[in-house]
Amino acid sequence: MKVPRLRLWLAAGLVSVAGAVGALTAPAAHAATGCRVDYSVTNQWPGGFGANVSVDNLGDPVNGWKLTWSFPAGQTITQLWNGTYTQSGSQVTVTNVSYNASIPSGGSTGFGFNGAFNGSNPAPTSFALNGVTCTGGVTSPSPGTSPTASPSPSPSASPSPSPSASPSSTPVASKPCDIYAVGGTPCVAAHSTTRALYHSYSGNLYQVRRSSDNATRNIGVLAAGGTANAAAQDSFCAGTTCVITVIYDQSGHGNDVAYQGPGGAGGKDTPATATSESLTVGGSKAYSLYIKPGNSYWRDGHLTGVPTGSAPEGMYMVTSGTHVNSGCCFDYGNSETTRKADGAGAMDAIYFGTSCWFGGCSGSGPWVQADLEYGLYPGGSSSWNPNQRAFTSKFVTAMLKNNGTSRFAIKGGNAQSGAMTTLWDGALPRGYSPMKKQGAIILGSGGDCCATNTNLSQGTFYEGAIVSGYPSDATENAVQANVTSAGYR
């Protein structure tokens, strides 16, 4: 359930703060100060909610910020992104991280969080930035005087509801996980062998191991927010063969997926060959994760942010319609921590392939379906969904979202151009409400693989992410627009 935002117009402006939180660029007594805070609840479920907070700087530039408020009904933050937080009782303090410390005059920054509540969930009524309350007005004190509040006229008491931040307002440089965060559904796992999924990500994408001496090498990006450094892999693997052993999580949650086999995540599978398929992204060379039967990757993420139980969740991946089969099961998403088939709703993963699990399919696929355990669902039941269609293009975007109790949606599209096609948006299959997700991550296999058996599927993985919360259609449209602009060739 989406709750309309409450725009908060609060008193006074910005003051300088010594130390790590930074200061105004002009002396405090002479600085024009002012700020506005928008707080919105983007998703709410029994006992929990997601929220976005946007801070507009109406005064002089700020370098380093700290936002404080008090929850009126004892709510608690359980997870926060694009900032760091502390909470003592109802008092909350959120401090910038390195990449959003500066707010220019007229600029804005923001963060989001998931929280818990008991009983009611009213919005906070007062925020302070760097120690002084925000009002939506600007103060320009004379030299030698202290800032005084001079708020602009207050808006009506009941502003019309609108999204706190729409993907269309996202900076051009934003990547999929930046877009999801703006939409209030942050990435809790982000994987790719081809590019960064955050505009500021400058870490490693994956690890390769060469056969000549079993040495390993991490493959990063050419620049922050850029494409993979394929030349580093080519140099390291020259004259020998390499496999991909780990795909690193870019979200900061540590949800790296390792191959399911001895030396990796344990199990019977082997790592995928690192050089099976090369491509270009934005004109730069990259390599895919080219899954063949016997290759798969896994991570137990139930303690590191991956949604569990009936918590809402979304995900996407970029795959290929040219390297598929009907083997079980080329999945990316949420699966059992036990690596066993633990019952209906224990999984929530995107499936892409030619398997017609329940029979009665039209055509030969490949199709985007939902692996919810005990079946690959083309729609809201085991009957064939007439809105299903095959995606045979070289690059395919697949999406799945599930609110955990009543509704899920399946989408597919061409990752080089065009919009997403909604294949299903409706009720969960009978027996799947509520969901019982366990919070492991699978890539390239089904949920009951591969601790004691081996993977039978094949498929291609270029990039993908799992998010907390139920993404809006607008957010998913913006993610698809970013994917098509990435230049997969």
C-alpha positions as CSV (number, residue, x, y, z in Angstrom):
1,M,0.0,0.0,0.0
2,K,1.4,3.4,-1.0
3,V,0.8,6.2,1.4
4,P,0.8,9.8,-0.1
5,R,3.7,11.9,1.1
6,L,3.3,14.6,3.7
7,R,5.3,17.7,2.8
8,L,6.8,19.2,5.9
9,W,7.5,23.0,6.0
10,L,9.6,23.5,9.1
11,A,11.3,26.4,10.9
12,A,14.7,28.1,10.3
13,G,17.8,27.4,8.2
14,L,21.2,25.9,8.2
15,V,24.1,26.5,10.6
16,S,27.7,25.5,10.3
17,V,28.8,22.4,12.1
18,A,32.4,21.7,13.1
19,G,34.2,18.4,12.6
20,A,33.4,15.5,10.3
21,V,29.8,16.7,9.4
22,G,31.2,19.7,7.5
23,A,30.3,23.4,7.5
24,L,28.7,26.1,5.4
25,T,31.1,27.5,2.9
26,A,30.5,31.0,4.2
27,P,30.8,32.1,7.8
28,A,27.6,31.1,9.7
29,A,26.7,34.6,10.7
30,H,26.8,35.9,7.1
31,A,25.3,32.9,5.3
32,A,22.0,32.8,3.7
33,T,20.3,29.8,5.2
34,G,17.2,27.8,4.4
35,C,16.0,24.3,3.7
36,R,13.0,22.2,3.1
37,V,12.3,18.5,3.9
38,D,9.9,16.2,2.2
39,Y,9.1,13.0,4.0
40,S,7.0,10.3,2.3
41,V,6.0,6.8,3.1
42,T,6.4,4.8,-0.1
43,N,5.3,1.4,1.0
44,Q,3.6,0.0,4.2
45,W,2.9,-3.5,5.4
46,P,1.8,-4.9,8.8
47,G,4.4,-3.6,11.2
48,G,6.8,-2.2,8.6
49,F,7.2,0.6,6.1
50,G,9.5,2.2,3.6
51,A,10.2,5.9,3.4
52,N,12.0,8.5,1.4
53,V,13.4,11.8,2.7
54,S,14.4,14.6,0.4
55,V,16.3,17.6,1.6
56,D,16.3,20.8,-0.5
57,N,19.0,23.4,0.2
58,L,17.5,26.9,-0.2
59,G,20.5,28.8,1.1
60,D,24.3,28.9,0.6
61,P,26.2,25.7,-0.3
62,V,26.6,23.0,2.3
63,N,29.6,20.7,2.6
64,G,28.7,17.9,5.0
65,W,25.2,17.5,6.6
66,K,23.4,15.9,9.5
67,L,19.6,15.7,9.6
68,T,17.8,15.0,12.9
69,W,14.2,14.3,13.8
70,S,12.0,12.6,16.4
71,F,9.6,9.8,15.5
72,P,6.2,10.7,17.0
73,A,5.0,7.1,17.6
74,G,8.2,5.2,18.5
75,Q,9.0,4.0,15.0
76,T,12.5,2.5,14.4
77,I,14.7,2.4,11.4
78,T,15.8,-1.1,10.4
79,Q,17.8,-0.3,7.2
80,L,18.9,2.9,5.6
81,W,20.7,3.8,2.3
82,N,22.5,6.9,1.0
83,G,23.5,7.8,4.5
84,T,24.5,6.5,7.9
85,Y,22.2,6.7,10.9
86,T,22.0,6.4,14.7
87,Q,18.8,6.2,16.8
88,S,18.4,6.7,20.5
89,G,14.8,6.1,21.5
90,S,12.7,8.2,19.1
91,Q,15.6,10.5,18.2
92,V,17.2,9.9,14.8
93,T,20.3,11.3,13.3
94,V,21.2,10.7,9.6
95,T,24.6,11.8,8.3
96,N,25.9,12.0,4.8
97,V,28.1,9.5,3.1
98,S,31.1,10.5,1.0
99,Y,29.3,10.9,-2.4
100,N,26.4,13.1,-1.2
101,A,28.1,15.3,1.4
102,S,27.9,18.5,-0.7
103,I,24.5,20.2,-1.4
104,P,24.9,23.2,-3.7
105,S,22.7,26.2,-3.3
106,G,19.3,25.3,-4.9
107,G,20.4,21.6,-4.9
108,S,19.0,18.7,-3.0
109,T,20.0,15.3,-1.6
110,G,18.0,12.4,-0.2
111,F,18.0,9.0,1.4
112,G,15.6,6.2,2.1
113,F,15.0,3.7,4.8
114,N,12.9,0.8,5.9
115,G,11.4,1.0,9.4
116,A,9.2,-0.8,11.9
117,F,6.2,0.5,13.8
118,N,3.7,-0.7,16.4
119,G,0.1,0.6,16.1
120,S,0.3,3.8,14.1
121,N,2.9,5.3,11.7
122,P,2.4,9.1,11.7
123,A,5.0,11.3,9.9
124,P,7.6,13.3,11.9
125,T,6.6,17.0,12.2
126,S,10.0,18.7,12.6
127,F,13.4,18.2,11.0
128,A,16.7,20.0,11.7
129,L,19.6,20.2,9.3
130,N,23.0,20.8,10.9
131,G,21.3,21.8,14.1
132,V,18.8,24.3,12.9
133,T,15.2,23.5,12.0
134,C,14.0,23.7,8.4
135,T,11.1,25.7,7.3
136,G,11.0,26.1,3.6
137,G,12.1,29.7,3.9
138,V,15.4,31.5,3.6
139,T,17.2,33.8,6.0
140,S,19.9,36.3,4.9
141,P,21.3,37.8,8.2
142,S,23.3,41.0,8.2
143,P,27.0,40.8,9.2
144,G,27.5,40.4,12.9
145,T,24.0,39.1,13.5
146,S,22.6,35.7,14.2
147,P,20.4,34.0,11.6
148,T,16.7,34.5,12.3
149,A,13.8,32.6,10.8
150,S,12.1,34.3,7.9
151,P,9.9,31.6,6.5
152,S,8.1,32.0,3.2
153,P,4.3,31.8,3.3
154,S,3.2,28.4,4.3
155,P,1.4,26.2,1.8
156,S,-2.1,24.9,2.4
157,A,-2.5,22.5,5.3
158,S,-3.4,19.7,3.0
159,P,-1.0,19.7,0.0
160,S,-2.0,17.5,-2.8
161,P,-0.3,14.1,-2.7
162,S,2.5,13.4,-5.2
163,P,5.5,11.1,-5.3
164,S,8.4,12.3,-3.2
165,A,10.8,11.8,-6.1
166,S,10.0,10.4,-9.5
167,P,12.5,8.6,-11.7
168,S,12.1,11.3,-14.2
169,S,13.9,13.7,-11.8
170,T,16.8,11.3,-11.4
171,P,20.1,12.7,-12.7
172,V,21.0,11.6,-16.1
173,A,24.1,9.8,-14.8
174,S,22.0,7.6,-12.5
175,K,22.1,3.8,-12.9
176,P,19.5,1.2,-12.1
177,C,20.1,1.1,-8.3
178,D,20.2,4.9,-8.1
179,I,16.8,4.8,-9.8
180,Y,15.4,2.2,-7.5
181,A,16.6,4.2,-4.4
182,V,14.9,7.3,-5.6
183,G,11.7,5.3,-6.0
184,G,11.9,4.1,-2.4
185,T,12.9,0.5,-3.2
186,P,16.6,0.3,-2.7
187,C,18.8,-2.5,-4.1
188,V,19.9,-5.0,-1.4
189,A,21.9,-7.0,-4.0
190,A,23.3,-5.8,-7.3
191,H,25.3,-8.0,-9.6
192,S,26.9,-7.5,-13.0
193,T,29.9,-8.6,-15.1
194,T,29.4,-5.8,-17.5
195,R,29.0,-2.4,-15.7
196,A,28.4,-0.5,-12.5
197,L,24.8,-0.4,-11.4
198,Y,25.3,2.8,-9.3
199,H,26.6,6.1,-10.8
200,S,29.3,6.3,-8.1
201,Y,30.3,2.6,-7.9
202,S,34.0,2.1,-8.4
203,G,34.6,-1.3,-6.9
204,N,35.0,-4.8,-8.2
205,L,32.4,-6.5,-10.4
206,Y,33.6,-10.1,-10.3
207,Q,36.6,-12.4,-9.7
208,V,38.3,-14.7,-12.2
209,R,40.5,-17.7,-11.5
210,R,43.0,-19.0,-14.0
211,S,43.8,-22.6,-14.5
212,S,47.5,-22.3,-15.0
213,D,48.3,-21.5,-11.3
214,N,44.8,-21.1,-9.6
215,A,45.6,-17.4,-9.0
216,T,42.6,-15.1,-8.8
217,R,42.1,-11.5,-10.0
218,N,39.3,-9.1,-9.3
219,I,37.8,-7.3,-12.3
220,G,36.6,-3.8,-11.6
221,V,35.3,-0.9,-13.7
222,L,37.2,1.5,-16.0
223,A,35.8,4.4,-14.0
224,A,33.2,5.1,-11.3
225,G,29.8,4.3,-12.7
226,G,31.5,2.8,-15.8
227,T,31.9,-0.5,-17.7
228,A,34.0,-3.5,-16.8
229,N,37.7,-3.5,-17.3
230,A,37.8,-6.4,-19.7
231,A,41.4,-5.6,-20.6
232,A,42.4,-6.6,-17.1
233,Q,40.8,-10.0,-17.5
234,D,42.3,-10.5,-21.0
235,S,45.8,-9.7,-19.6
236,F,45.4,-12.0,-16.6
237,C,43.9,-14.9,-18.5
238,A,46.3,-14.7,-21.6
239,G,47.6,-18.1,-22.5
240,T,45.4,-20.0,-20.2
241,T,41.7,-20.4,-19.3
242,C,39.7,-18.6,-16.6
243,V,36.5,-19.1,-14.7
244,I,34.3,-16.6,-12.9
245,T,34.3,-17.6,-9.2
246,V,32.5,-14.6,-7.6
247,I,30.1,-11.9,-8.7
248,Y,30.4,-9.0,-6.2
249,D,27.4,-7.2,-4.7
250,Q,27.6,-3.5,-5.5
251,S,24.8,-2.5,-3.0
252,G,27.1,-2.5,0.0
253,H,25.2,-5.3,1.7
254,G,27.9,-7.9,1.0
255,N,25.7,-10.2,-0.9
256,D,28.4,-11.6,-3.2
257,V,27.4,-14.7,-5.0
258,A,29.9,-17.5,-5.4
259,Y,29.8,-20.6,-7.6
260,Q,28.1,-23.6,-6.0
261,G,30.9,-26.0,-5.8
262,P,34.0,-27.0,-3.8
263,G,36.0,-23.9,-3.0
264,G,33.0,-21.7,-3.6
265,A,29.6,-21.8,-1.9
266,G,29.8,-25.6,-1.5
267,G,27.9,-28.1,-3.6
268,K,28.2,-30.0,-6.8
269,D,28.4,-27.3,-9.5
270,T,31.4,-25.6,-11.2
271,P,32.1,-22.0,-12.0
272,A,31.3,-20.7,-15.5
273,T,34.0,-20.1,-18.1
274,A,35.0,-16.4,-18.1
275,T,35.4,-16.0,-21.9
276,S,32.5,-17.9,-23.4
277,E,30.8,-14.7,-24.6
278,S,32.2,-11.2,-25.1
279,L,30.1,-8.2,-26.0
280,T,30.2,-4.4,-25.9
281,V,28.5,-2.1,-23.5
282,G,28.6,1.6,-24.3
283,G,31.3,0.8,-26.9
284,S,33.5,-1.0,-24.3
285,K,34.3,-4.7,-24.3
286,A,32.8,-6.8,-21.6
287,Y,32.2,-10.5,-20.8
288,S,28.9,-12.1,-19.7
289,L,28.3,-14.8,-17.1
290,Y,27.6,-17.6,-19.5
291,I,25.8,-20.4,-17.6
292,K,25.9,-23.9,-19.0
293,P,24.4,-27.0,-17.3
294,G,26.6,-27.6,-14.2
295,N,27.3,-23.9,-13.5
296,S,25.5,-21.8,-10.9
297,Y,26.0,-19.3,-8.1
298,W,24.5,-18.8,-4.6
299,R,24.5,-16.7,-1.4
300,D,22.7,-16.9,1.9
301,G,21.5,-13.3,2.3
302,H,18.8,-13.6,4.9
303,L,20.8,-11.7,7.4
304,T,22.2,-9.1,5.0
305,G,19.1,-7.3,3.6
306,V,17.4,-9.8,1.3
307,P,13.7,-9.8,2.0
308,T,12.3,-12.7,3.9
309,G,8.8,-14.1,4.7
310,S,6.1,-11.9,3.2
311,A,8.2,-8.7,2.9
312,P,7.7,-7.0,-0.5
313,E,10.4,-7.5,-3.1
314,G,11.3,-6.6,-6.7
315,M,14.1,-7.7,-9.1
316,Y,15.3,-7.4,-12.6
317,M,17.9,-9.0,-14.8
318,V,19.3,-8.5,-18.3
319,T,19.7,-11.9,-20.0
320,S,19.7,-13.3,-23.6
321,G,17.1,-15.0,-25.7
322,T,19.7,-16.8,-27.7
323,H,21.2,-19.1,-25.0
324,V,18.4,-20.9,-23.3
325,N,17.0,-24.4,-22.6
326,S,14.2,-26.1,-20.8
327,G,16.4,-27.5,-18.0
328,C,15.5,-26.5,-14.4
329,C,16.0,-23.7,-13.8
330,F,17.7,-20.5,-15.1
331,D,16.7,-18.3,-12.2
332,Y,17.8,-15.0,-10.6
333,G,16.3,-14.0,-7.3
334,N,15.3,-15.1,-3.8
335,S,15.5,-18.8,-2.8
336,E,15.8,-21.3,0.0
337,T,18.7,-21.0,2.4
338,T,18.5,-24.8,2.7
339,R,18.9,-25.4,-1.0
340,K,15.9,-27.7,-0.8
341,A,12.4,-27.4,-2.2
342,D,10.7,-26.2,1.0
343,G,7.2,-25.5,-0.2
344,A,5.0,-23.0,-2.1
345,G,6.3,-19.4,-1.6
346,A,9.7,-20.4,-0.4
347,M,11.1,-18.8,-3.6
348,D,10.6,-15.6,-5.4
349,A,12.8,-15.6,-8.5
350,I,12.8,-14.6,-12.2
351,Y,12.9,-17.6,-14.5
352,F,13.9,-17.3,-18.2
353,G,13.9,-20.2,-20.5
354,T,11.8,-22.6,-22.5
355,S,10.4,-24.8,-19.7
356,C,6.6,-25.2,-19.9
357,W,6.2,-26.4,-16.3
358,F,2.5,-27.0,-16.2
359,G,1.9,-27.7,-19.9
360,G,-0.5,-26.0,-22.3
361,C,2.0,-23.4,-23.4
362,S,1.6,-21.5,-26.6
363,G,4.8,-21.4,-28.7
364,S,8.3,-22.5,-27.8
365,G,9.5,-19.5,-25.7
366,P,11.8,-18.4,-24.1
367,W,9.5,-16.9,-21.6
368,V,9.8,-14.7,-18.5
369,Q,8.1,-16.6,-15.6
370,A,8.1,-16.5,-11.8
371,D,9.7,-19.4,-9.9
372,L,7.8,-19.3,-6.7
373,E,8.8,-22.9,-5.8
374,Y,6.6,-25.9,-6.7
375,G,6.3,-24.5,-10.2
376,L,7.2,-21.9,-12.8
377,Y,4.2,-19.6,-13.1
378,P,3.5,-17.8,-16.4
379,G,0.8,-15.8,-14.5
380,G,-1.6,-16.1,-11.6
381,S,-2.2,-19.9,-11.9
382,S,-0.9,-23.1,-13.4
383,S,-3.0,-22.4,-16.5
384,W,-1.2,-20.8,-19.4
385,N,-1.3,-17.0,-19.3
386,P,-2.5,-15.8,-22.8
387,N,-0.6,-12.5,-22.2
388,Q,2.6,-14.4,-22.2
389,R,5.0,-13.9,-25.2
390,A,8.4,-15.1,-26.2
391,F,11.5,-12.9,-26.0
392,T,14.0,-14.1,-28.5
393,S,16.2,-11.0,-28.9
394,K,19.9,-11.0,-28.2
395,F,19.4,-8.9,-25.0
396,V,16.3,-9.3,-22.8
397,T,15.2,-7.4,-19.7
398,A,13.1,-9.5,-17.3
399,M,11.4,-8.1,-14.2
400,L,9.4,-9.6,-11.3
401,K,7.9,-7.9,-8.2
402,N,5.8,-9.5,-5.4
403,N,4.1,-7.6,-2.5
404,G,4.4,-10.8,-0.4
405,T,0.7,-11.2,0.4
406,S,-1.6,-10.7,-2.6
407,R,-0.1,-9.4,-5.8
408,F,2.8,-10.0,-8.2
409,A,3.8,-8.8,-11.6
410,I,6.0,-10.2,-14.4
411,K,7.4,-8.1,-17.2
412,G,9.7,-8.5,-20.2
413,G,11.3,-6.4,-22.8
414,N,14.1,-5.9,-25.3
415,A,17.2,-4.6,-23.5
416,Q,18.3,-2.6,-26.5
417,S,15.1,-0.6,-27.2
418,G,11.5,-0.1,-26.3
419,A,9.4,-0.3,-23.1
420,M,8.6,-3.2,-20.8
421,T,5.6,-5.5,-21.6
422,T,3.5,-6.4,-18.6
423,L,2.8,-10.1,-18.8
424,W,1.0,-10.5,-15.5
425,D,-0.1,-8.0,-12.9
426,G,-2.6,-9.5,-10.4
427,A,-3.2,-12.0,-7.7
428,L,-0.7,-14.6,-6.5
429,P,-1.4,-18.2,-7.3
430,R,-3.6,-20.1,-4.8
431,G,-1.5,-21.3,-1.9
432,Y,1.2,-18.6,-2.2
433,S,-0.3,-16.0,0.1
434,P,1.5,-15.1,2.2
435,M,4.9,-15.7,0.7
436,K,7.5,-17.6,2.8
437,K,10.8,-16.3,1.3
438,Q,14.0,-17.5,3.0
439,G,16.4,-14.9,1.7
440,A,19.1,-16.8,-0.2
441,I,20.2,-15.5,-3.7
442,I,20.4,-17.9,-6.6
443,L,21.9,-17.2,-10.0
444,G,21.6,-19.8,-12.8
445,S,19.8,-22.6,-11.0
446,G,16.6,-23.6,-9.3
447,G,16.1,-23.5,-5.5
448,D,16.6,-27.2,-4.8
449,C,20.0,-27.1,-6.5
450,C,23.0,-27.5,-6.1
451,A,24.1,-28.8,-2.7
452,T,23.7,-32.4,-3.6
453,N,22.9,-32.3,-7.4
454,T,23.8,-30.3,-10.4
455,N,22.2,-27.5,-12.4
456,L,20.4,-28.5,-15.7
457,S,19.7,-25.1,-17.1
458,Q,21.6,-22.7,-19.4
459,G,21.3,-19.0,-19.8
460,T,23.2,-15.7,-19.9
461,F,23.5,-13.1,-17.2
462,Y,24.7,-9.6,-17.8
463,E,23.3,-7.6,-14.8
464,G,20.6,-7.7,-12.2
465,A,19.5,-6.5,-8.8
466,I,17.1,-7.4,-6.0
467,V,15.3,-4.6,-4.2
468,S,13.5,-4.2,-0.9
469,G,9.9,-3.1,-1.4
470,Y,7.4,-3.2,-4.3
471,P,8.8,-1.0,-7.1
472,S,6.4,1.3,-8.9
473,D,5.8,1.0,-12.7
474,A,7.4,4.4,-13.1
475,T,10.6,3.2,-11.4
476,E,10.7,0.0,-13.5
477,N,10.1,2.1,-16.7
478,A,13.1,4.3,-15.7
479,V,15.3,1.2,-15.1
480,Q,14.4,-0.1,-18.5
481,A,15.2,3.2,-20.1
482,N,18.6,3.1,-18.4
483,V,19.2,-0.4,-19.6
484,T,18.3,0.4,-23.2
485,S,20.6,3.5,-23.0
486,A,23.6,1.4,-21.7
487,G,24.4,0.3,-25.3
488,Y,24.4,-3.5,-25.1
489,R,25.7,-4.8,-28.4
